[in-house]
Amino acid sequence: MTDILIAGAGCAGLTAAIYAARAGKSVLVLEAESMGGQIASSPRVENYPGIPSISGLDFADRLFAQAEALGVEFDFARVTGLRPGSPMTVLTDAGERTCRSVILAVGARHRALGLAREQELAGKGVGYCAVCDGAFYKGRAAAVVGGGSAALQSAEYLASVCSEVTLIHRRDTFRGEAALARRVAALPNVRLALDTVVAALEGETALTGLVLENKKTGARTRLAVPALFIAAGQTPDTDALRGLVALDEAGYIAAGEDCRTSLPGVFAAGDCRTKAVRQLTTAAADGAVAALAACSWAG
């Protein structure tokens, strides 16, 4: 039996593993896909304190190596359910595991547009986090696609670093905050492309432009731009947890800054929990908080 089982090997899960192992607990990390989480696919990370610049893959590798050196065990399996008790039983697609406490760090996925070559150009001009990667396009043009507050906030941020920002939305009004929409529309270097969708991506080894289509007229135009930030929302990877822990209406695990869920002995960390800011630093902070709480619970 493991003291603490962690579902997810992203920044939050690996940070939790490091803290729990250093506290003398036995730790097992289960990962459904690849170690390191979403950050592993980022070409550069320049906003993590103390590390001026590092590739996402190197950052993930360092976290993994640090946890492994502390004796953390790893296995590939997807958590499919939980059975409360003492000990707790974690159901996976590779069998059952028992533990004293669970940390859910299953993350969230950015919603893609579903365009041809979108995955191929990810990190090569196509991105999903303007705050993370917008500075790489300082003084250059950029585009944002989306109609919610996240898209508006991305456009506002990019307007402070980029020469010109095109905000693309399939409808003629934004569903985000009205005050924010007015503020963005008033920015001198923001151009609105309403009733418009991205029909295609251009560029061989990196993004060079977009093909835009007006939904009302059907007319297509080309926008030469080296960066497109997709702000179509996120989907938490929590379907298997429905009915087991409380989720909000969007599917995020209901947990405050103490990372405690509605199920005693189960904690949530990182992008999968209800929170306002989802960054590497907040994921690491969650991992530390959740690990210390889980250690206390496990006794």
Buried (B, 14 or more C-beta within 10 A) or exposed (E): EBBBBBBBBBBBBBBBBBBBBBBEBBBBBBBBBEBBBBBBBBEBBEBBEEEEEBBBBBBBBBBBEBBBEBEBBBEBBBBBBBEEEEBBBBBBEEEEBBBBBBBBBBBBEBBEBEBEBBEEBBBBBBBBBBBBBBBBBEEEBBBBBBBBBBBBBBBBBBBEBBEBBBBBBBEEEBBBBEEBBEBBBEBEEBBBBBBBBBBBBBBEEEBBBBBBBBEEEEEEEEBEBBBBBBBBBBBBBBEBBEEBBBBEEEBBBBBEEEBBBEBEBBBBBBBBBBBEEBBBEBBBBBBBBBBBBBBEBBE
